[in-house]
């Protein structure tokens, strides 16, 4: 088993190597330029769409806002808390700057994905609106490209059990054990029941749960972060200057642990940015395809807010709290580093509890969002008859992830590889269909 893990680890390092990061970043930059920086120009317009009165006769299953919350439920997770801390530990403060840059061009990618998802979506045998990369590849690029659609759906079906299920369940169990001493198996049983109750209610129940939990937890996390930043206000300018300077000069991370230079800052900033907001992965458009809307461009605007909120706001909060409290060179990494920062910042053990509860809640919502992604990918491959079996398997995997954390390393590494491979068909589709994206965006502008 060890040799298999070594092979898969090597494959993962190649899959998420410089070529993939350049492809992801390059596609986002290309779309940003072709759209004439639309995401930046229309940011406030995008927020205004969240409160727009909707025509109840528009096609779809959930509101545009609920679609955004469902996508964010899958996106906002361990990457915002543990991933940012890991980027700081290995890549130094400069990694945060490159995470920001990845998010800014990633907004154009997310906009384009959702636009295509709504334009090329279908209605399945049970009346659900389904869409995503597999559908805009098939319907937008033609039958000769269908193998790419099948590849995306296959990779997504399997990868969901790793990054979207077992990793998240393990994070919830770990957070509950650390903060409250709960047994992992007990946590797994409770989590399995909760996920099943929501998941078997379909996209409407998933969306309602995400709409309730994601905003509340995000606001609470931002609130605690702003309180700490206010307490350490005198340290904030220095932290921002260090982030920007280190982005171009490199710096020693973790007290010189990795001697993080410029290359590491860029590599880990881009990688953590992609892992955090999933722009280019092709997952979020699966949720946005279910939105009640007849306007692909409007949904694209709403979708890009997910990247902005996830990385520019939430990840930045984590990074700045770690920086201003001075713990980024403590030798800790991942969620323990973030927990230490909040403990120091709040001058109380409450900080660790805040991080644990936030991490657990974010991971729980990620389990729900990714259950929908995996289910839609499986449906594309095998039809609606596979849905019940997929849901049962998903719930069982939740318990395995929480209770059997030492026995699925191979699955997780494989899922990491497949997660990278998901992006390739999606990025090809975005580039091939970019004329459609540009044309639809121009039509809306001229209305």
C-alpha positions in Angstrom: 0.0 0.0 0.0 2.9 2.3 0.7 4.2 2.1 -2.8 0.8 2.8 -4.2 0.6 5.9 -2.0 4.0 7.0 -3.1 2.9 6.7 -6.8 -0.3 8.6 -6.2 1.5 11.3 -4.2 3.9 11.7 -7.1 0.9 11.9 -9.5 -0.7 14.5 -7.2 2.4 16.7 -7.2 2.5 16.5 -11.0 -1.3 17.1 -11.3 -1.1 20.2 -9.0 2.3 21.3 -10.3 3.2 24.5 -12.1 1.6 23.5 -15.4 -1.8 23.1 -13.8 -1.5 26.3 -11.8 -0.5 28.2 -14.9 -3.4 26.8 -16.8 -5.9 27.7 -14.1 -4.4 31.2 -13.6 -3.9 31.7 -17.3 -7.5 30.9 -18.2 -8.7 33.3 -15.5 -6.4 36.0 -16.8 -7.5 35.4 -20.4 -11.2 35.6 -19.5 -10.6 38.7 -17.4 -9.0 40.5 -20.3 -11.5 39.3 -22.9 -14.3 40.4 -20.6 -12.6 43.8 -20.2 -12.3 43.3 -16.4 -16.1 42.8 -16.1 -15.9 41.2 -12.6 -14.1 44.2 -11.1 -16.2 46.8 -13.0 -19.5 45.1 -12.1 -18.8 44.0 -8.5 -21.4 46.4 -6.9 -23.9 45.5 -9.6 -23.4 41.8 -8.8 -24.2 42.5 -5.1 -27.3 44.4 -6.1 -28.6 41.4 -8.0 -28.9 39.5 -4.7 -31.8 41.7 -3.7 -33.5 42.0 -7.1 -37.1 41.0 -7.2 -37.6 37.9 -9.3 -40.2 36.7 -11.7 -41.7 33.6 -10.1 -42.2 32.1 -13.6 -38.5 31.9 -14.3 -37.2 28.4 -14.8 -35.1 26.6 -12.1 -35.3 24.9 -8.8 -33.9 27.3 -6.2 -33.4 31.1 -6.0 -30.3 32.6 -7.4 -29.2 33.6 -3.9 -29.8 30.0 -2.7 -27.7 28.7 -5.6 -24.9 31.0 -4.5 -25.2 29.8 -0.9 -25.2 26.2 -2.1 -22.0 26.8 -4.1 -20.4 28.6 -1.2 -21.4 25.8 1.2 -19.2 23.5 -0.9 -16.5 26.1 -1.3 -16.2 27.6 2.1 -14.5 24.9 4.2 -11.2 23.8 5.6 -9.3 25.8 3.0 -10.4 29.1 4.6 -9.1 28.1 8.0 -6.5 25.4 7.6 -5.5 26.1 4.0 -4.6 29.8 4.6 -2.6 28.9 7.6 -0.7 26.2 5.6 0.0 28.8 2.8 1.5 31.2 5.4 3.5 28.5 7.0 5.1 27.2 3.8 4.9 30.1 1.4 5.3 33.0 3.9 3.2 36.2 3.9 3.7 36.7 0.2 1.5 33.7 -0.5 -1.5 35.7 0.7 -0.9 38.4 -2.0 -0.8 35.7 -4.8 -4.0 34.2 -3.2 -5.6 37.6 -3.8 -4.5 37.7 -7.4 -5.8 34.2 -8.0 -9.2 35.2 -6.6 -9.4 38.4 -8.8 -8.9 36.5 -12.0 -10.8 33.6 -10.6 -13.9 35.8 -10.5 -13.9 35.9 -14.3 -13.6 32.1 -14.4 -16.5 31.6 -12.0 -18.6 34.1 -13.9 -18.0 32.2 -17.1 -18.7 28.8 -15.6 -22.1 29.9 -14.2 -23.1 31.7 -17.4 -22.5 28.6 -19.5 -24.1 26.3 -16.9 -27.4 28.2 -17.1 -27.3 28.6 -20.9 -26.7 24.9 -21.6 -28.6 23.3 -18.7 -31.2 20.5 -19.1 -34.2 19.2 -17.3 -33.8 15.5 -16.1 -36.4 12.7 -16.0 -37.6 13.9 -12.6 -38.0 17.6 -13.6 -34.8 18.9 -12.0 -32.7 21.5 -13.7 -29.2 20.0 -14.2 -26.1 21.6 -15.6 -22.4 22.1 -15.2 -19.2 21.4 -17.3 -20.5 18.0 -18.6 -23.6 19.7 -20.0 -22.0 22.8 -21.5 -19.3 20.5 -23.1 -22.0 18.3 -24.6 -24.5 21.0 -25.6 -22.1 23.8 -26.3 -19.2 22.1 -28.0 -21.0 19.2 -29.7 -21.0 15.4 -29.6 -17.4 15.0 -30.7 -16.4 16.6 -27.4 -18.6 14.3 -25.3 -15.7 12.1 -24.0 -14.5 15.3 -22.2 -17.9 15.6 -20.6 -17.8 11.9 -19.5 -14.3 12.4 -18.1 -15.3 15.4 -16.0 -18.4 13.5 -14.6 -16.3 10.4 -13.9 -13.6 12.3 -12.1 -16.2 14.4 -10.2 -18.2 11.4 -9.1 -15.1 9.7 -7.5 -13.3 12.8 -6.3 -16.3 14.0 -4.4 -15.9 11.2 -1.9 -12.5 12.4 -1.0 -12.3 16.2 -1.0 -16.0 16.7 -0.5 -16.8 13.9 1.9 -14.1 12.0 3.9 -11.8 15.0 4.3 -14.6 17.2 5.6 -16.1 14.5 7.9 -12.6 13.9 9.3 -12.3 17.7 9.9 -15.6 17.8 11.8 -14.6 14.9 13.9 -11.2 16.3 14.6 -12.6 19.7 15.5 -15.2 18.2 17.9 -12.6 16.0 19.6 -10.1 18.9 20.0 -12.7 21.4 21.4 -15.0 19.1 23.3 -13.4 15.7 23.6 -16.1 14.0 21.5 -15.4 10.5 20.3 -14.8 10.3 16.6 -17.2 7.4 16.0 -20.0 9.2 17.9 -19.4 12.3 15.9 -19.5 10.1 12.7 -22.9 8.7 13.6 -24.4 12.1 14.4 -22.9 13.6 11.3 -24.1 10.7 9.1 -27.7 11.2 10.4 -27.6 15.0 9.8 -26.2 14.7 6.3 -28.7 12.0 5.4 -31.7 14.1 6.7 -30.6 17.0 4.5 -29.3 15.2 1.5 -32.3 13.0 1.0 -34.4 16.2 0.8 -32.7 17.0 -2.5 -31.5 20.4 -3.8 -34.3 22.4 -2.1 -33.4 21.1 1.4 -29.6 21.4 0.7 -30.2 25.0 -0.4 -32.3 25.9 2.6 -29.7 24.5 5.0 -26.9 26.3 3.2 -28.9 29.6 3.1 -29.4 29.3 6.9 -25.9 28.2 7.9 -23.4 29.8 5.5 -24.3 33.5 6.1 -24.6 33.1 9.9 -21.2 31.3 10.3 -19.5 33.7 7.8 -20.8 36.8 9.6 -19.7 35.4 13.0 -16.3 34.4 11.8 -15.8 37.8 10.2 -17.1 39.5 13.3 -14.6 37.8 15.6 -11.8 38.5 13.1 -12.7 42.2 12.9 -12.7 42.4 16.7 -9.2 41.0 16.8 -8.0 43.2 14.0 -9.5 46.2 15.9 -7.6 45.1 19.0 -4.3 44.9 17.1 -5.1 47.8 14.8 -1.6 49.2 15.2 -0.2 46.0 13.7 -2.5 45.9 10.7 -0.6 48.3 8.4 2.7 46.4 9.0 1.0 43.1 8.2 -0.3 44.4 4.9 3.0 45.9 4.0 4.8 42.6 4.8 2.3 40.6 2.6 2.8 42.9 -0.4 6.6 43.1 0.0 7.0 39.4 0.5 5.0 38.7 -2.6 7.9 40.0 -4.7 10.9 39.4 -2.5 10.0 36.2 -0.7 10.5 35.7 3.1 11.3 33.1 5.6 8.2 31.3 6.7 7.7 29.5 10.0 10.9 30.9 11.4 12.9 29.7 8.4 11.4 26.3 8.3 11.0 26.3 4.6 13.1 29.3 3.7 10.1 30.4 1.6 11.2 32.4 -1.3 9.4 34.0 -4.2 8.6 30.7 -6.0 7.1 29.2 -2.9 5.1 32.3 -2.2 3.6 32.2 -5.7 3.1 28.4 -5.8 1.4 28.1 -2.5 -0.6 31.3 -2.9 -2.0 30.2 -6.2 -2.6 26.6 -5.1 -4.3 27.6 -1.8 -6.4 30.2 -3.7 -7.6 27.6 -6.2 -8.3 25.0 -3.4 -10.2 27.7 -1.4 -12.5 29.2 -4.1 -12.5 26.3 -6.6 -12.6 28.7 -9.6 -11.9 26.7 -12.7 -12.6 23.3 -11.0 -16.1 23.2 -12.6 -18.0 22.4 -9.4 -19.8 25.6 -8.6 -21.6 25.8 -11.9 -23.4 22.6 -11.0 -25.2 24.5 -8.2 -25.8 27.6 -10.3 -27.5 25.6 -13.0 -30.3 25.0 -10.6 -31.1 28.7 -10.1 -34.5 30.1 -11.0 -33.4 32.5 -13.7 -33.6 33.0 -17.5 -30.6 35.2 -17.6 -27.2 33.4 -17.7 -25.3 36.6 -17.4 -27.0 37.7 -14.2 -26.3 34.3 -12.6 -22.7 34.6 -13.7 -22.5 37.9 -11.9 -24.0 36.3 -8.7 -21.6 33.3 -9.0 -18.5 35.4 -9.1 -19.4 36.8 -5.7 -18.6 33.4 -4.2 -14.9 33.8 -5.1 -14.8 37.3 -3.8 -16.4 36.4 -0.5 -14.5 33.2 0.0 -11.0 34.4 -0.8 -10.9 38.2 -0.7 -12.9 38.4 2.5 -12.9 35.1 4.5 -9.3 34.0 3.7 -8.0 37.5 4.2 -9.6 37.6 7.7 -7.8 34.3 8.6 -4.5 35.6 7.2 -4.6 39.0 8.9 -5.5 37.5 12.3 -2.6 35.2 12.1 -0.3 38.0 11.0 -1.3 40.7 13.5 -1.2 38.3 16.5 2.4 37.5 15.6 1.9 33.7 15.7 2.6 33.0 12.0 6.2 32.1 12.9 5.2 29.9 15.9 5.9 26.7 14.1 2.3 25.7 14.1 0.5 25.1 10.8 -3.0 24.3 9.5 -6.0 24.7 11.8 -3.9 24.6 15.0 -2.1 27.8 13.8 -5.5 29.5 13.2 -6.8 28.4 16.5 -3.6 29.7 18.2 -4.1 33.1 16.5 -7.7 33.4 17.7 -6.7 32.3 21.2 -4.1 35.0 21.4 -6.3 37.5 19.7 -9.2 37.0 22.0 -6.9 36.4 25.0 -9.1 33.5 25.9 -9.6 29.8 25.2 -12.8 30.9 23.5 -10.6 31.5 20.4 -9.9 27.7 19.9 -13.6 27.0 20.4 -14.6 29.6 17.8 -12.2 28.1 15.3 -13.4 24.5 16.1 -17.1 25.3 15.7 -16.5 27.4 12.6 -14.4 24.7 11.0 -17.0 22.0 11.9 -19.9 24.0 10.5 -18.0 25.0 7.3 -17.0 21.3 6.8 -20.5 20.2 7.4 -21.9 22.5 4.7 -19.1 21.4 2.4 -20.4 17.8 2.8 -23.8 18.9 1.7 -22.7 21.0 -1.3 -20.3 18.3 -2.6 -23.0 15.7 -2.2 -25.0 17.5 -4.8 -22.0 17.9 -7.1 -21.2 14.2 -6.9 -24.8 13.2 -7.4 -25.2 15.3 -10.5 -22.0 13.9 -11.9 -23.2 10.3 -11.2 -26.6 11.1 -12.8 -24.9 12.3 -15.9 -23.1 9.0 -16.3 -25.9 6.6 -15.2 -29.2 8.5 -15.2 -31.6 9.3 -12.4 -31.8 5.6 -11.3 -28.4 5.9 -9.6 -29.4 8.8 -7.2 -30.8 6.8 -4.3 -27.8 4.4 -4.3 -25.4 7.3 -4.5 -27.0 9.0 -1.5 -26.8 5.9 0.6 -23.1 5.4 -0.3 -22.4 9.1 0.4 -23.9 8.9 3.9 -21.9 5.7 4.7 -18.7 7.4 3.5 -19.4 10.2 6.0 -19.1 7.8 8.9 -16.0 6.3 7.4 -14.3 9.7 7.1 -15.1 10.6 10.6 -14.4 7.3 12.4 -11.8 5.6 10.3 -9.4 8.5 9.6 -6.3 6.3 9.5 -7.5 4.0 6.8 -8.2 6.0 3.7 -5.1 7.8 2.8 -5.0 6.1 -0.6 -8.6 7.2 -1.3 -7.8 10.8 -0.4 -4.6 11.0 -2.5 -6.5 9.5 -5.4 -9.3 12.0 -5.0 -6.7 14.8 -5.0 -5.4 13.6 -8.3 -8.9 13.3 -9.8 -9.9 16.7 -8.4 -7.1 18.2 -10.5 -8.1 16.2 -13.5 -11.6 17.6 -13.2 -10.3 21.0 -14.0 -8.8 20.0 -17.4 -12.0 19.3 -19.3 -13.6 22.4 -17.7 -10.8 24.7 -18.6 -10.8 23.4 -22.2 -14.5 24.1 -22.4 -14.1 27.6 -21.0 -11.5 28.4 -23.6 -13.4 26.9 -26.5 -16.6 28.5 -25.5 -15.1 31.9 -24.6 -16.7 33.5 -27.8 -20.1 32.5 -26.4 -19.3 34.0 -23.0 -18.1 37.3 -24.6 -21.1 37.5 -26.9 -23.7 36.9 -24.2 -22.0 39.4 -22.0 -22.0 42.0 -24.7 -25.6 41.4 -25.5 -26.6 42.1 -21.9 -24.5 45.2 -21.8 -26.2 46.6 -24.9 -29.7 46.0 -23.5 
